[in-house]
Amino acid sequence: MISSVCLERPGRWRAAGVASLLLLAVLPAVPLFWRTLSSGELASLGGAYGGALWNSVVVASLVGMTTLVVGLPAGMLASLYDFPGRRILLALLVLPVLVPSFLWAIGWSSLAAHLGPAVTVVLSGYTGCVVVFFAEMFPLVLLTSYAATIGLSGSQIDAARLAGGEKAVLWHACRYVAVPAGLAAGLGGVLTLSDPGPGQILGLQTAASEILTSFSALYDFNLAGRQCLVLAALVLLSAMPLVYLAAPRLATEIMGRQSRTFRRLGNQRIAIVAGVGFTLLALCAVIAPLVGLVLPLLDGVEFRRTWSEVTRTGFNTVLYAGMAGVVAALMGLLLAFFVGRSRRLRTVCLGVCLTLFSLPPALGAFGIIDLATNASAWADPLLRSQATVGLALGLRFFPVAAILGLRAWGSMSASWAQAAGIHAVPLGTYVRKVVIPFLLPTGGMAVLLVALLATADVGTVLLLHPPGKTSLPLAVFTVMANAPESLVASLCLAYVGLAAGLLIAAWTIVTRVLR
């Protein structure tokens, strides 16, 4: 009989399991990498790609700086102080993460068109892309600052308050939060490099949009592959320093448990400032583009065609998201099992996961396309089906589920397995009655969160979906150039409403689980 204590023991099998899962996550990109390097044409990238790459770098830098300047104090104030409408405003500001960025770009473009040519000029090019990407990446810095501040103990906050009042609390909390917030802002800037949507709509050539153009318009797979590898190399060069700094600290703090959390205060002056600031942020980042989507509906709402598109693509959207959530959650919890209590493995896994999440999603998609092109017909269920899309999305968002899994496994007491070993509880019984029930809420959260994120991913579905099996975001993306403006706006609002409903459900579930 295998003892339950084996779950807490170190061993070489842990490193082998971790390496196998991480290699599986990068496996789709290997064929493209090998084919491009062996072709010997890496230097040929197209005449416009250099300028597009520079545009992407400029936008990423501006987005990183603006999200840090605004997101750091916002997250800190939201965690330390209470103010009217706090929960609603936080949920509203998180909404853009669950919506494809090109929907916000459509909203801003429509609003600018109604306000006049001067506004259209201002909200195009660099400015428009930064505004759209700010709304998309600001929640990452906001939530990171929020979580870092929440990690402070009540005694630390009380000591700072006794030493110098609220100014001392804000100053020391800001210093503590600055590093993780800066890393999150840098990661957010890096993630914008791989998003083609805003640039295509707002008239700015970016590296990601050039890759899609090479593949979809020029039908040059080799050129698109080379451009994607160059973009991936740039992303790696940008992300590696951030990962090197973030992984050790995240590996340490992911295990932390505070004995006494601080109590959120309702300081009147700070509450007024925070309330006004969050309201302005919500107006600029969320409400304004939504108004831009509503304005075309004044000429008529396309209820029938919108409902037809929703029903046509709804099942595929849910199927892709559900498969992605299940695949990512299973891999994330399995990775946490292999890591166990090893701090070294935990640090390595977090570093690799952050790096994988930064890579362009087109990298894995192009690799799968390359495999499918040369594969036999018997491989169609794996490489040319709806399952292919779900699997690719699951591998894409596996790092999100892995972080949740590592956190859950680290919070499980090692004494439980030791007690089970002392009382000769079989391993299967211990796993079935203790481990699985303990990890089940985290697994459910991982499935839901990955499903929400996968639904907003357009690039992977665009490249891999079988004919006629589009998702709702992809349907909006493909018809936005030729369909009536009212139809595009109706589809966008339908998707935003769906995302808002799912966000409310997820927020409710997470709140109940964490109580």
Steps between C-alpha positions, in 0.01 A plus 500: 500500500637841401510746790340844476829652618645449151308811389728710720830330424753640250619292208631508147158407369379850591754673274422252220127568529549877503729484196249283309209739560700811414630337182144407407401867536769614253468202264267669245760769427783254428407413137484866397828575676679209333357565154585870504856448619566223251371710208784751538279798408461657844636835380218545246214659698331734253563868445239633745567265789784700653287813532206297632724342762619842613140620528421201721796575727398866538141408586614232746731746678231766530244249624741364761578847637140624510363185662769517770440867578124451530468137606738505798316765708162371384561147623652622823208733580243235410654254745569738789185713504130462450300741285153506343459272199838336556401146397297612199779726373761227545287250308436755227870573458582128479244446222738595210720199581216269399419684177713492182692824467368564148149546648625798702676627189172481307326692779762774507503524120121533491497761777773702328309489171194650670705770675667627183811467280726672755422237764545224243851626426585510871367151569683335213854369474711491813254685724203280417697177545638616835151594621357161401791298636496705822145383571606142418818488713411737782310225691819290508686773691193587706448143619872445561523814713180400677627149577841625612344749741260240634807289579604750766408395853279702733792555738713652224224744403433589865871562565530732199180683602627551857838622373376763254127476435345435160790664314739243643262216410473620141873563464615163634223310321598673175863396544395142571264481203727681252702193398214258421297782341796594280548139395128470419512822297801370308324169435190688383710700256658180368157340449393787273771402252298193397156663462411599141146636556535869599770572246290367212197707598674821605738525205834404653721232348614263776705183491205279595276646229776456240520132590127453444525693173781278376303187583141599414546752218831406337461125570872483579529256787881503504512881521241502778699234685823698478329817617339312789835359612660845495212637706533206741873571536425864582238391754746262662770766524251737660339245731805314630627781730148541638466127555842480666398765751141389550527120530700474827283753680180347369621152599556623855184703543273244338543291816445786746217502750444806720386433856299822515391706201450873526159657524398720207425857616256760375715814517272773365758709313672202342164338425391809303826508304489125431132505405543787256816346353345157446187657351708696250698188414181303443361778281812522286593132479159331482202734473635712211559208258166349602332828406679476168343157449155624596497802265463297175193335651315831487445428130355159578583181688572184305325265741425223251844482339673539836300216649572291193876552539486431874313175454724397209823557692387458860556125524847523344594786734396304809661181369837664434495678837392189691766277345767764562396534864503126566835441325668792676357410843606135478851594388528771765398272788722221368793741487432602860501132600842447340644817654386411852687694768816562296575872494750458215249323277236754593727787399591332170136426419385854573779643286423271207125559532541879495723467194255270319210733571696789345565321170280584199203261474562480124828319568328181618219536246743520208685198636177299506419614145843384387441160661152472349630585151739206500291254704290212368122491501488283815632800697203723409320458837810630676631760255204618288196494728327699773701302751813655348374849585407402855834328558697796359308745720553276802875493441494875443339573839654210690729744691194665659370168632852397607536803728163427660595135542835579660327736742240239594752217550725726705214590734422132568654397831777240483391365839186355339704253294721422799199429719353280228832312477513443876149353494580286192244670277546372142621751246192460281265561792697806612499650151131426448376629836748779582705624204232508231233673716758756613619578144157482336402867567832619357454274198155646443636853528776413251251355251278808523783754480674330208167462321434872535847590372485244216168640379666838440787343300438564130838426342518130591142433388555698179799288401381156612120479484347248256287644217168631630595453869567861598458652847300813576805732535641365174167559327512864609862529391434360152187706419601835652647633174204426270189463717269791590621704793184425697554124463862524615396711800219258588738203490758685710244594765367144505849371572567768763172410671597132499845580642347721771261223601781246520712746700220546752459123533876450541524783753216347704653151495848621594363715782312204648797266465738741671273561798 
